[in-house]
Amino acid sequence: MKLRYQGFVLIGVPLVFELTFVAILISVISTLEAAATREAHAKQVIGKCDEIRLIGASSYMTLFSMRLSGSQAMQKSYRDVMSGLTKNDEELRQLVESDSPDSKKTVSEYLATVDHLARLLEDADGAYSKLSTRLGLTGPTFVQFISEAEFFEEFSAYWIRQTAQAEKINAIYAPIVQEFQPSAARQRSILYAVILAGVLTNIIIAIVLARVLARQTIVRLDQLMSNIDKFAVGVLDLKPVGGNDEIADLDGKFRQIAMSRHASDELRRSILAMVSHDMRAPLTSLRGLLTMAIEKVYGDPGPKLEKMLRRVNSEALRLIRLSNDLLDTERMNSGNFEIQTEEHFLESIADQAFNAVSGLAETNEISIKSDLPAEVMLSCDGDRIVQVLVNFLSNALKFSKKGSTVWLRARTVREGKAVRVEVTDEGPGIPPQSQAAVFERFKQLAQSSASRKEGSGLGLSICKALIEAHGGTIGVDSAVGQGSTFWFELPFSAH
């Protein structure tokens, strides 16, 4: 799976589950709300029935009191009570409008009984009013009320019937009210359980997905990094990371680059082997013949020819040094660069360096002078330090003008724990911003065409590697127009 899709999976799967979880929550809450609505409706129906019964009883007692007292205020109160009875009758009908047929039938029978009781009260009120008018009574009509016993008997019968019907309504709606509390408690428990389970499950899904996807990615990235580390040290046993995502694509590209780089390295090694062996051997032989000719082994060549032979010898020596530099660079790249440490006198090392560059100094008409402390012994690889000094001196001779002097000096530093060796010339100097670059591989300072000098750009980088391999430091002090001083510091032992 592509990495770009793994993010969608990591987000999408928990999101889908979250939506399912929300749907379940909505269902449970809807069920709970529906139960609460049914419970409230049942309470309203029961309450309205009880209220109608109370109003009916109140209307009877108000009528009785009105006829006993003959009060106009009581008559108004009676009319208000009867009006309230009518209003509650209509409200109860509306409440059960959407209920089941059985519930509506029971309520309708109850309301029919209530209506009959209301008509009885109205008939009794009408009869009492007619009697009072016929007899011209303006006071209490208690006696007349008692004489109309049939109204009382019928009212009592319908009151009993109303009570029985109210109990039937309670039998229908009371269980709904009684069932709500335990049902609501169960629904709440289910709701809590769903919330807890949903949250935990969502967390677990997210963690599992993240762990699985991250583990697959990390394991394959580790394999890719292992391949890179192996290739960095020259091992080509590179295991494929597998998969079909961006990591696999990166691994494929890296393996292609690695094989291409390996082929290039093999070609480079072949060329360097040819340069360092097949070319250096004839150059060494040629230099030997030139040396014997210069030393007049074959006779006196004459001043002009001798000067030319010395120049050819110097160029042959430069080619040998170049091949040595290339070979040293290859050894450093392959990790086969070794230092053989022994005790050497600094004067002996300096003499070897002088001898190596004497021809170049003579050709360039530059003198070399030294100022060295006596009997200073260095713990170093003598040939490698000679190589460093030869490079310093050769550069100084190349960039110094004719008739100038190159100095080789040495002094103790670090409170007598090290020796500092310096080569100072009278050349054009190096700008401050360019001084660090002179020790980089294949770096050469920009020069005018008139003053451009031949070189590979490897010598000083090799010198830096050699001195640092000895545990020392290397550097340059220079100013434009005031010459340069190349130096290195090495630990030493004095005898």
Residue pairs with C-beta under 8 A, 6 or more apart in sequence:
1 9
1 244
1 245
2 244
2 245
2 246
3 217
3 245
3 246
3 247
4 246
6 213
6 217
6 245
9 209
9 213
10 206
10 209
10 210
10 213
13 205
13 209
14 202
14 205
14 206
14 209
17 198
17 201
17 202
17 205
18 198
18 202
21 194
21 198
21 201
21 202
24 194
24 198
25 191
25 194
25 195
25 198
28 187
28 190
28 191
28 194
29 191
31 187
32 184
32 187
32 188
32 191
35 180
35 183
35 184
35 187
36 180
36 184
38 176
38 180
39 176
39 177
39 180
39 184
41 95
41 176
42 173
42 174
42 176
42 177
43 173
43 177
44 95
45 92
45 95
45 96
45 99
45 107
45 169
45 173
46 169
46 170
46 173
46 174
46 177
48 88
48 91
48 92
48 95
49 92
49 107
49 110
49 166
49 169
49 170
50 166
51 88
52 85
52 88
52 89
52 92
52 114
53 162
53 163
53 166
55 81
55 84
55 85
55 88
56 85
56 114
56 117
56 118
56 159
56 162
57 159
58 81
59 78
59 81
59 82
59 85
59 118
59 121
60 121
60 155
62 74
62 77
62 78
62 81
63 78
63 121
63 124
63 125
64 145
65 74
66 74
66 75
66 77
66 78
67 128
67 140
67 141
67 142
67 144
67 145
68 140
68 141
68 142
68 145
69 140
70 138
70 139
70 140
70 141
78 125
82 118
82 121
82 122
85 114
85 118
86 118
89 111
89 114
89 115
92 107
92 111
93 107
93 108
93 111
96 103
96 104
96 107
97 104
99 107
102 172
103 172
103 173
106 165
106 168
106 169
106 172
107 169
109 165
110 162
110 165
110 166
110 168
110 169
113 158
113 161
113 162
113 165
114 162
116 158
117 155
117 158
117 159
117 162
120 151
120 154
120 155
120 158
121 155
123 151
124 148
124 151
124 155
127 148
127 151
128 141
128 144
128 145
128 148
131 137
131 141
131 144
132 138
132 141
132 144
137 144
216 243
217 247
220 241
220 242
220 243
220 247
220 248
220 251
221 241
221 247
223 239
223 241
223 251
224 241
224 247
224 250
224 251
224 254
226 239
227 238
227 239
227 241
227 251
227 254
227 255
227 258
228 254
230 236
230 237
230 238
231 238
231 258
231 261
233 335
234 334
236 258
236 259
236 262
238 255
238 258
240 248
240 251
240 255
241 247
241 248
241 251
242 248
268 330
269 330
272 326
272 327
272 330
275 323
275 326
275 327
276 323
276 324
276 326
276 327
276 330
279 319
279 323
280 320
280 323
280 324
283 316
283 319
283 320
283 323
284 320
286 316
287 313
287 316
287 317
287 320
290 309
290 312
290 313
290 316
291 313
292 298
293 301
293 309
294 301
294 306
294 309
294 310
294 313
301 309
307 363
310 359
310 362
310 363
311 363
313 359
314 359
314 360
314 363
317 356
317 359
317 360
318 454
321 390
321 394
321 459
322 456
322 458
324 387
325 456
325 458
325 459
325 462
326 456
326 458
328 337
328 458
328 462
329 441
329 458
329 461
329 462
331 337
332 462
332 465
337 465
337 469
339 380
339 381
339 384
339 466
339 469
339 470
340 381
340 383
341 379
341 380
341 381
341 470
342 379
342 380
342 381
342 382
343 377
343 378
343 379
343 493
344 377
344 378
344 380
344 382
344 385
345 375
345 376
345 377
345 378
346 372
346 373
346 376
346 377
346 378
346 410
346 419
346 421
346 492
347 372
347 374
347 375
347 376
348 382
349 378
349 382
349 385
349 386
349 389
350 370
350 372
350 389
350 408
352 382
352 386
353 386
353 389
353 390
353 393
353 408
354 368
354 370
354 393
354 408
356 386
356 390
356 393
357 368
357 390
357 393
357 394
357 397
358 368
360 394
360 397
360 398
361 367
361 368
361 397
361 406
364 397
364 398
364 400
364 402
365 402
365 403
366 397
366 400
366 402
366 403
366 404
366 405
366 406
367 404
367 405
367 406
368 393
368 397
368 405
368 406
368 407
368 408
369 405
369 406
369 407
369 408
370 407
370 408
370 409
371 407
371 408
371 409
371 410
372 408
372 409
372 410
373 410
373 411
373 412
373 419
375 494
375 495
376 410
376 419
376 492
376 494
377 492
377 493
377 494
377 495
378 385
378 419
378 490
378 492
378 493
379 491
379 492
379 493
380 470
380 490
381 466
381 470
384 466
384 469
384 470
385 466
385 470
385 490
387 462
387 463
387 466
388 463
388 466
388 467
388 488
389 408
389 421
389 423
391 459
391 460
391 462
391 463
392 423
392 463
392 486
393 406
393 408
393 423
394 459
395 425
395 459
395 460
395 486
396 406
396 423
396 424
396 425
396 427
396 484
396 486
397 406
397 425
398 453
398 455
399 425
399 427
399 428
399 453
399 484
400 406
400 425
400 426
400 427
400 483
401 426
401 427
404 425
404 426
405 426
406 423
406 424
406 425
406 426
407 422
407 423
407 424
408 421
408 422
408 423
409 421
409 422
409 424
410 419
410 420
410 421
410 422
411 419
411 420
412 418
412 419
412 420
412 492
413 419
413 420
413 489
414 489
417 491
418 472
418 489
418 490
418 491
418 492
419 489
419 490
419 492
420 487
420 488
420 489
421 487
421 488
421 489
421 490
422 485
422 486
422 487
423 485
423 486
423 487
424 483
424 484
424 485
425 483
425 484
425 485
426 483
427 483
427 484
428 451
428 480
428 481
429 478
429 479
429 480
429 481
429 482
429 483
429 484
430 438
430 445
430 476
430 478
430 480
430 484
431 480
434 445
435 476
435 478
437 443
437 445
438 445
438 460
438 476
439 460
439 461
439 463
439 464
439 474
439 476
440 461
441 457
441 458
441 461
442 456
442 457
442 458
442 461
443 457
443 461
444 455
444 457
447 453
460 486
463 474
463 488
464 474
467 473
467 474
467 488
467 490
468 474
470 490
471 490
471 491
472 488
472 489
472 490
472 491
473 488
473 489
474 486
474 487
474 488
474 489
475 486
475 487
475 488
476 484
476 485
476 486
476 487
477 484
477 485
477 487
478 484
478 485
